Amino acid sequence: MLIEYLREEDLKLTLKYQEGPKNMSVISEFKELTNNKIGIVSRGYQLHVMAEVLRKIKEKYRFIIISMPTGSGKTLIETFFAYYGIKNMEKVLVLEPTRFLCDQMYSTIWRKLFGDIVGKEYEGRCTNFLDKHKKIILFTPITALKCIQAIGGNFNVLIIDEVHKTSNSVSDNRKKVKDDSTLPFQ
C-alpha cells in the first residue's frame, strides 16, 4: 500500500493541540526539536503516520504496529511517540533486540534528542528503571524479564523496535491483534 502524503494544512486541521505559548501542535513541536537537535526534517508521509497513530491513540487503541520499508523513518516515528509520551507525563520503555542496537540508538538519536532523561539498560541491571528522573529507558529483552518486575509495571508506553524480529513476520503479529489496531502503512 502506498503511503499518502498529508498536506500541512490537513495536519493542522486534524491535530490541533493547545500546548505551549505558541499553541503549536505536538507534531510541530517535535518537528522543530528534531530539526534543531539532530538536523532531521520530517517527511510528509512520516507526519501522516504520526497523525494517524495519534488518532488511534485518542480512540483508545492500545496495541499498534507500524510496518514501513527499511530507511523510511520508523525510528523518527518511534522517537515522536516517546516525545508524545513524556509530554503526557508517562514513562516510556523502548525495547531494542540487541545490546548493539541499544548502544547505537542511545548515542546517535535518543540521548541527542532528549538528554539526561534517557537511560539504557542491558545485562539485567535495573539502575535506570528505578531512577525517577529517567523518563525514557532503552533496554534489551533479557533486561525486560528482570527489570519490568522491579518497576512494578509503572510505565504507560512500550515501543518495540525491530518488531519483525519478535516472530516470523509482521503478518503473524497482525493475526495476534484482536482489536484491529494495526495501521496499514507498508
N, C-alpha and C positions, 0 to 999 in steps of 0.2 A: 504494500500500500504506500502511496506517495504521501509524504508529509506536506500538508498545505501551509503556505505562509500566511501569517496573520498580520494584517496591516497595523501600524502603530495606533491608529485611531480606534480600531476594533479592540485592541488590547486595553486602551484607556477606558472604553465603554464597559468591557466585561469585568475588569478587575480594578475598581477604584477603591483604594484603601485610604482612609483618613488617618495617616500616621505622620507625625513629624510636622515641623513648621511649614514645609513646602507642600504638604498634602500629596506627597508622591506615593505612587503605588509601591508595594513591596517589591515588585518585579523591577520597577525603575530604580529603586534604591540599590538593588542587587546589581543591576547593570552598571551603575556608577561605581560601586565597590569593586567589581571585578576589573573594570577598565582602569581604575586608579591604582589598585594594589598589584594586579598581575598582568595588566595590559591585554586582557581578553575582551573582545566586543562580542556580545551575544548575537547570534544569527536569528533571523525571523522564525525559522522552524523551531529553534530551541525555545524562544519566547512562547510560541504556540503550545509546545508540550508543557511548559511551566504553567501556562494559563489553564490548560485542560486538566492537569493534575490538581491544581488548586481548586478547580470547580468540583472535582470528585471528592476532595478532602472536605469541602463545605457540604457536600451531600452525604458525609459521614462514611465514606468508603475507608476501610482500614488496611487493605492489602492491595497494593498497586505495583504492577510490573511494567517497567519501561524497557522496551526492546527496540534498539536502533542499531544501525551499522557501526562497525569499528570506525573511530575517528569522527563521529558525528556530534560529539559533545555531551555524552551521557554524564561524564564526570562533572561538567559545569552544571548540569541539571541536578545532580546529586548535591553539590555544594549549595545550590539555591534552596533546596528543601531543608538542608541543615540551617541555613540562614533564616528561613521561614520559621523553623522550629525554635531557634533561640530568640527570635523576635516575639514569640508567643510563650516565652519563659519555660521552654521544655528542654529536657536533656536529650541529646542526640547521640546514638550509637551508630558507628559506621563499621560494618564487618568487611574486612579485606581477606581474601582467601589465603594469602601468604604473608610471612614476615617481610619479605622483599617489597611487596606492594604496600604494606603498611608503612614502611620507612619511606618509600618513594612518594606516596601520596601525601604523607605528613609534611615532608620537607619541600616538595615542589608546589603544592597547592594549599592544603588546609592551613598550615602554620602561617603562610604568607597572607592568606585571606583573613584569618580570624585571630591570629596572635596567640597570646598565652591562655586563652580559654579552650585551646585544643590540646588533647593529650593522646598518647598512643600506648598500647599495652600488647605484649605478647609474652610467651613462655609462662603464662599463668600468674603473672604478677597482677595485682589489683590496685596499685597505688593511685593511678589517675581516676579509676572508677570511684574511689572513695573521696577524692578531692572535690569539695563543693564548688571550687572556682572553675573547674573544668566542665564546660557545657557540651563539648563535642569530644567523643572518645573514638579513636580508630583502634581496632583490635582484630585478632585472628580467631578462627573457630575454637581452637583449643582453649584460649583465654576466655572465650564466651562461656564455656562449660563451667569454669570456676568462678568467674567474676560477676556474672549476672546474678547469681545467688547472693554474692556479697553485698550488692546494692539493693537487694530485695525487689527487683523489678521496677526500680524507681527511674523509669525513662518513658518517654512518650513516642519517640521517633527512632525507628530502626531502618537504616539504609544498608542494603546488601549489595556490595559491588561485585561485579562478575557473577551475577545470579545464575547465569547459564552453567556455571561450574558446580552448582548445587544439585543438579540432576542431569539426566541425559540430554535434555533440551529445554528451551523456554516453553515449548508447547506442552511438555509434561507438567511444568509448573502451572501453566494456564488451566489444565484439566483439574488441578487440585483447588483452584479458586472457586468457591461456591457462590460468591456474591457478584460475579461478573465485573470485578473491578479492574480487570486488565485493560489497559488502553492500547489500541491497535496502532502504535507508531512503529512501523517497520519500513 
